Amino acid sequence: MKYKLSYLLATLAAAALCVCFLLAGKNDAVWEQQHLTALPKEECLHGEEVYCTHLPVLSINTEGQEIPGAELDDARLITVRLQVFDQAEKNNHLTDAPAMELQANIRYRGNSSRSFSKHSYLVKTVGEDGLDQDYPLLGMPEGEDWALYGPFLDKTLIRNYLCMNVAGQIMGYAPRVRFCELWLDGEYQGLYVLMERVSQGEERINITPYEDGDPFTGYIIRLDRGDEEQNNLTSFSEYAMKLRPDTLLNQYAINVEYPPKAKLTPELKQYIEEDLSQIEKAVYSYDYDDDQYGYSNLLDISSFVDYFIINEFFQNYDAGVYSTYLYKDLRGRLAIGPVWDFNNACDNYMETAYDGTDFGMFENYMYFMLIKDEDFTEQVIARYRELRQGVLSEESLLQSVDDIISFLGDAVERNYQVWGYSFDASQLSSRERLDPADRNPSSYEEAVEHLKSFLKARGQWLDRNIENLRQYSHESKVKSYNP
């Protein structure tokens, strides 16, 4: 296949680039990326009429069941058979013996993306007894909670994969991602990204597991549009955000993601509410920058710095309002992360165009107070300058885009044999396209060029303007109500 030589050369070049950054001390994070570690595949001798791919393949058999979840309030799951084809040194075919065959519970997932023709799925792997069962899918650590994301609005197909891997290198962990191709009830569905969902675990968010009966716990929480009453929190920020009706911040809810609902007693929920509220009060108070009473002893500040930079760089302004995770070990500090959902990043919001200029993260949860502190702002500026010499450099980002696309090879063409009509905005519903219509790319090449242009423009603008974040820490600008 034509892509093999270019893929191999691109892989070697990217690996050499990563080594250069490591040797230069610019980026000491180690993060496994599928497009860099996947082995070149042996040449197949069959004809082109046989389905053949260098990517892993997932095949779902619903046995005639209708998949639930088309509506946001429909949380039902159905049990399906899932086959995994994932040979390390050979291409994958549906006629191969599957590397793994198991049961899974699935439904549609997403918010606005549920209206897309190309669906994404929540996948929970289960044993033959129907109970949750961990499996190591596509070379990722064992887990039972997965998202099968189908890029549709993102015509490059790579935003989530690219940004998650960048974040993993910066923060040390982001949900792992693997490209694959999906078949559903014998019908080819195109290119997908299998993603770890945010969860507790030694190789994910490594906080101490909850012990039954313990009155205290480490926890993971999520800012989003709300969940069941059982795990919704009422913390101090609910009161504080009512004072800012002009922002999106008063629209989010806070949910407990860990401990799981089955273990979340009223006492535990109250403990988490009180613990989080004490932290929020320190952030929101006039003493926010006080050495004794302020936030510096309560937050994992480096996580807030990195999370700010990642989402600001890619202009992913849902972060800090929706799809935002925070966690705290029992005797630890509150950290923000991991990152989640870059489908709209890099100027891909349906109704809002971002040209790579301006700031936005400073308005979001906790950051509207943190950015008032000169020390926090200076840490952001210094860390940004450091990352621009490594993983966030223009050279590194553009090389990653090229390497990822080279790795995908003819899988892109196969995907658009099914979804190619999406390059014609007139064939899409208003919920499936960018607004205005001329923002929608008319070809894959145009979509990739737009992403590259954004990455270059964004980095160059921030290089010139990152120090202007200091305006939000200026006494006369933002501290007029301080005592």
N, C-alpha and C positions, 0 to 999 in steps of 0.2 A: 504493500500500500504506500501511496505517495507520501503520507504524513510521517512515516517512520524515521527517515533520515533527518528531516527537519526537526522532528520531536527530540531525537537523540542529541542532535547538536545543540538545540535550545536548552535541553536539560543540563548538558555539560557546561554550557555558558552560564546558566543561572546558578548552578552549584558553585562555579568558580567565583561568581559575583558575591554569593553569600559568604564564601570562605574569606574573600577580601575584606568584607565588612567585619567579620569575626576577628580576623587578625589585626585589623586596625583598631579594634576595641570600640567600634561604633555601636554595635548591637550584640550583646552577649546572650540573648535569648535563643534557645533551641526549640524549634517548632516544626514538626513533621508536616510536610505539604505533599499531597497526593501527586501533583504534577511534577514534583522534583524527585520523588522516591519510587514511583511506579517503574517497573522494569520494562524495557522494550519487549515486544511480543514476537514470537516466532511467526514466520510467514505462513499464511494459510494457502492451500493448493486448490480449494474448491472454487466454483464459479461465483460471480458477483451476485447471483440470484439468492444465495444463502445469506441469511441474516448473520452478521459477523461484526463484533465490536471489540476494541481493545479495552473498553470501559467495563466495570462491573455491571451486571444486569440484575434487576429485581423483577420478579414475575408474581403478580397477585391474582389469585383465583377467588372470586367472591361467591362462586357456586350459585349465581343467579340472584343474589341478594342486592337490594338497593342500598347504596352507600349513604348513610345519614350525615347531617351536619351542614346541609346547604343553607340553613338558617342559623344565625349566631347563637340562638338559645337552644339549639338541638345538640345535646351532648351525648346522645346515644352512640354506641359502638357496635359494629358487627364483627364476627370472627371470620377470618379468611385464612387461606393457605398462602404462605409466602415462600417462594423459592429464590435462592441467592446463587448466582453464577459469578464466580470471582477467582479465575485462575491467574496465578502470578506471572507466568511466563508464556502463556498462550492466550489467544483471543477467545472470547466467550460466544457461545451459540446456545440457542434454546434447546438444541438436541443433545447438548452435553449433560452429563450427570451433574445435578446441582451440588455446589459445595456445601449447601445447608438448606434444609427444608423444615419449616416450622409453622406454628400458628401465630397469628397476630390479631389484635383488635384495632380496627381503623375507623376513621370518619374523616370528612373534609375538615380543613383547618384554615385559619387566617381571619382577617377582618374584611377590609375592602376586597381582598384577593379572592374571597369566596364567590364573587360574582364573575370571576374570570372563567373563560372556557377551559383553560388548562388548570386543573385543580391541584391543590396541595393537600397533603394528608397528614393527620396525626396517626402515628403507628406505635402501638404498645405490644411488645412481644410477650407471649404467654406460653406456658407449658401445655402438655396434653390435658392436664387437669383444669385448665382455664385460668390458673393463677399466674401473676406476673412472673416472668422468667428472664433473667439477664442473658444476652447473647452478644458476642463480639462481632458486630456487623462491619463488613468492608474494612477490616483491619483496625477498627477503632476499639477502645477498651469496652468491656462488657457493660451493657446497660439494657433497660427495658423500655425506655421512653425516647422516642425519636420523632423528628419532623422530616417528612419527605416533601421537599420544596420544589415546585415546578415553576421555573422562571418564565414569565409571560410578559408582564409590563416591562421588565428589563430585557431588552432585545439583545444585549451583549451576552446574556446568560451567565455572567460571571461576577456580578457585583457582590452578592453574598459571599461567594467563595473567596474572592479577592480580599474583601474587607475583613472577614473573619480571620483569615490567615495573617493579615497585617496586624490585627489586634492581638492574636495569639503570640506573635513575636514580641510585641511591646509589653503586654501585661502578664505574659507567662502562661495564660490560659484564656482561651475562647472556645465556645462549642466547636468541636471538630466537624469538618465538612468533607464529604467525598462525592465526586461526580459519579453518576450512574445513569443507566437507561432503564426506563420502566415499561413493562407490558402489563396490561390490565385485561383480564378475561380474554387473552389471545389477541388483543389489539395494541399496537405500538403507540406509546404515549409521548415519546420524546426524551429529551435530556432533563434529568432531575439532579437535585443535590440532597443527599441524605445527611441530616444534621443531628448531632446530639441535642436533646433539649436540656435546659438548665436543671440540674439536679445535684443533690449531695452525693459525695463519693470521693475516695482517695485520689482518683484521677480526674475529678471534675471540681466541684466546690468542696474543698477538703476541710469541712468542719466536723466536730465530734458528733457521732451519731447519737440521736436522742435515745435515752433509756426510759422504758416504760415506768411510769410512776414518779419520775423526777419532776420536781416543781419548777425547775429552770431548764433552759435549753438554748443551744445555738439555733439560728434561724436564717432562712432565706425568704425575702419578701419581694413582691413585684408591684411596680406602679403600672397601671393599665386602666382599662375601661370598666373594671369591676368583675367580680366573680360571685360565687354563692355567699349568702349572708354568713354562713358558717366560718369562712376564712377571711372575711373583710375586716380590716382593722380601722379603728377610730383613734388616730394618733393626734398629737398636738398640731401637726401640719394641716389637718383638716380645718382647724380654726384659723391658722395663720394664712392659709390660701384664700379664705373669704375676704381678707383685706386686700387682695389683688385680683379683683374681678375682671381686669383688662387682659389677663393672660389665660393660656390654656391650662395653667397649673391648677385651676379650680375644677377641672373636669376629670382628673384622674382619681382612681381609687387605689388603695393599698391592700394587697392580698398576701396571705401567708402561703408560701410554696413549700416550705419545710419547717417543722415536721408536717407530714402529710395529713390530710383531712381526717383520716381514720384515727389519728393519734392526737388531734388538736382539741384538747379539752378546754372548757371555758377558762380554767385557771391558767393554762399555758397561753391562751390567747391574751388574757389580761396581762400576763407577765411581759409578753412581746410588746403589747401596746405601751405599757409603762416604760419599758427599757428604751424603745424607739423614741418615745415622747421626750424623755430626759435628754437624749442626744439632740433631737430637733430643737428643744428649748435652748440648748447651748449654742446652736448654730444661729438661731433667729434672734437671740437676745442682744442687747447692747454690749454684753461682755463677750461677744463672739471671738474676739482676738485676744482675750485675756489669757495669760499663761496658766492661771489656776482654774478659772471658770469657763473658759472658752472651748471651742471644738477640737483644739489640737491634740488633746489627750483622749479623744473619743472616736476620731475618724482615722481610717487608714488613708492618709492624705495622698500618698503616691498613687493609689488607685483612682482617687478623684481627679488627680492631675492627668493621668494617662487617659482615663475615660473621656475627660473634657477634650483633650487634643484629638483623639481618634474621631470622635463624632463631629467636632468642629471642622476638622480637616475635610472630611467627606460630606460636610453639611447634612448630617443625619439628625435633623432637629426633632424627630420623634423621641430621641433619647432624652431622658430626664423628664418625660411626660408619659409616654407609652412604652411598653416593652422594655421597661427599665428594672433591673434586678439589683438588689443590695443583699449583703449577707454579713453575719456576725457570729463568730464562735463564742462559746460561753464566756470565756475570759478574754476575748479579743476586742478589737475595735471594729466599728462598722465600715465595711468596704463597699464600694460600688462596682457592679459588674456581675457576671461577664456581659460583654456586649451582645446585642441581639438585633437582627433584622435590618439589613442594609439594602433591601429591595428598592427603596425610594432614594437612596443616597446618590450623590454625584449628579445632581440635577435630574432626578427621575420622579419627583412628586407629581401627581396627576394635575393638580390645580395651581401649583406654585413653581415658578421657574427660579432657579438659583444660578447665578452666573459666576460663582467662585469668589464673590466679594462679600464683605461685611462679616459680622459675628452674630451668633444666635444662642449658643449654649449658655451664656451668662444669665439668661432669663429663666432657666429651668430649675427644677427641684434642688434645693440647697445651694446651687451655684449662684443664685442671685444674691446670696449672702457671702459665700466664700470669696467671690470676686471682689468684694469690698475690702478684703484683707490684702495689704500690699505683699505680705510674705507668700500667700497662696499665688497671687498673680505673678510674682517673680519666679516661683517654681514652674509655673506653666510656661513662661517665656523661655526659661533656661532649658527645660525638658524638650520643648518644641525644637529649639536650635540643635540640640543633641540628636533628636530623631531625624531631622532633615539631613544629617550627615550619613544616615544609614537607611533603615527600612522605609522611611517617609521621603527619601530623596527622589527627585524626579527620575533619575536613572533607574533606581530600584523599582519604582512603581511601574514605569513604562515597560521595563524588562519583564516584570511579572505578568503584565497584561499580555505581552507577546508570547511568553512561555506557556501561559495557561491556554491561550487560543490554539497554539501549536499542539499542545497536549490533547486538546479536545478533537482536533483533526476532523475526520469526516462525520463525527457525531453531530456537529453543528448542522451539516447539510441534511442529515437524517431527521433532526429535530424540525427543521423548517420545511421538510417535505410534508409534515403534518400541520405545522403552525405558520407556514409562510404567508398566508393571507393576512397575518397580523401586521405586516409591513404596509398594508393599505388601510389607512385610518378610516376610510369611508365604510369599511366592512366591520368595524368594531363598534360596540356600544359605548356610550359616554362613560361607563364605568370601567372600560378596558383600554382607554387611551389617554395620552397626555393632552392637556388643554393649554393653549389653543392647538388646533390640529397640526400646524406646521412644526411643532416641537417633536412630532413622531418621526423617527427615522424611516426611510423608505427602503433600506437595505441593511444587511448585517454589517457591511463595511462602514456604512455611515454611522451605525450605532456605536461601533468600536472607536471610530475616530472622535465621536462626540465625547465618549468617556475619557479618552486620552487628552483631548483638549481641555476638559474640565480639570483633570489631575494636574496638568501643567499650569493652567491659569490659577487654580486654587493655591498651589504651593507658592507660586510667584507673588500672588497678592499677600499671602500670610507672611512671606519673607519680608515684604516691605512694611507690613502693618502690625505684626504680632505685638510690638511694644505698645501699640495704641490700646491694648487691654488695660494699661495703667489708668486710663481715664475713668474706668469703673471703680477704681480704688481711691480716686482723688477726693480729698476732704470736702472741698466745696461742691463737688458734683453729686456725691451719693451719701454723704454722712451728715446732711443738714439736720437730721433728727437725733443724732447721737448727743448724749449729755455732755 
